[in-house]
Amino acid sequence: MTSEIDPRGFYVLRHHTLVTLRFLQVDQFRAEEFNHQNALWGLDISDISDRQLENIKFQVRFSSSYGLDLAFVCKAVRVVAAEACTPVE
């Protein structure tokens, strides 16, 4: 997101990227409110390795705008692919 505003009053967005992530050794998996839309508000990945948990290094939360709310912890997060894309409006 840039600080520029388009003629419709929206922030100008650039460098859209479709990213595929792989989460390894998932534990404490929780999924709620799954439905027909599952619009996400955000993705938070927190480094919790300082908690001295043997195989748990990250806390992951997919925050819901509508529908699916998902949270878990895992040992590793890998970027499998990242490619430029055009957003669907």
C-alpha positions in Angstrom: 0.0 0.0 0.0 1.3 3.4 -0.9 0.4 6.8 0.6 -1.1 7.8 -2.8 -4.9 8.1 -3.2 -6.7 7.1 -6.5 -9.6 9.0 -8.1 -12.1 6.8 -6.2 -10.5 7.7 -2.8 -8.7 4.4 -2.2 -5.1 3.9 -1.4 -3.0 2.9 -4.4 -1.7 -0.7 -4.1 1.4 -2.0 -5.9 3.4 -5.2 -6.2 0.6 -7.7 -5.7 2.1 -11.1 -4.9 0.5 -14.5 -4.6 2.4 -16.4 -1.9 2.2 -20.1 -1.1 3.2 -20.9 2.5 3.9 -24.3 4.1 3.7 -24.8 7.8 5.7 -27.7 9.3 4.9 -29.7 12.4 1.6 -28.0 13.2 0.2 -28.4 16.8 -2.6 -26.9 18.8 -4.7 -26.4 15.6 -7.9 -24.5 16.1 -10.4 -23.6 13.3 -13.8 -21.9 14.0 -16.6 -20.4 12.0 -15.8 -22.1 8.6 -18.5 -21.1 6.1 -19.1 -20.4 2.4 -17.0 -17.2 2.2 -14.0 -17.3 4.7 -12.7 -13.8 4.0 -9.5 -13.1 5.9 -8.6 -9.9 7.5 -4.9 -10.7 8.2 -2.2 -13.2 8.8 0.0 -12.9 11.9 3.1 -15.0 12.3 4.9 -14.5 15.7 8.3 -15.9 16.6 7.8 -17.6 20.0 11.2 -19.5 20.0 12.2 -17.6 23.2 9.6 -19.6 25.1 11.9 -22.5 25.1 9.4 -24.9 23.6 11.3 -27.9 22.0 9.6 -28.1 18.6 7.5 -25.0 18.6 9.0 -21.8 17.0 6.0 -19.8 15.6 2.5 -18.9 16.5 0.2 -18.4 13.5 -3.2 -16.7 13.3 -5.4 -16.1 10.3 -7.7 -13.3 11.5 -11.2 -13.4 10.1 -13.2 -10.7 8.4 -16.0 -13.1 7.9 -16.0 -16.8 8.4 -12.9 -18.9 9.1 -10.8 -17.9 12.1 -7.7 -20.1 12.4 -4.8 -20.4 14.8 -2.0 -22.9 15.5 1.7 -23.2 16.5 4.3 -24.8 14.3 8.0 -25.5 14.1 8.7 -23.8 10.8 7.2 -21.7 8.1 8.4 -22.0 4.5 7.7 -19.9 1.4 7.0 -22.4 -1.3 6.3 -19.9 -4.1 5.9 -16.2 -4.6 4.7 -14.8 -7.9 3.5 -11.5 -9.2 -0.3 -11.4 -9.8 -3.1 -9.1 -10.8 -5.8 -8.6 -8.1 -9.4 -9.5 -8.9 -11.6 -6.4 -8.4 
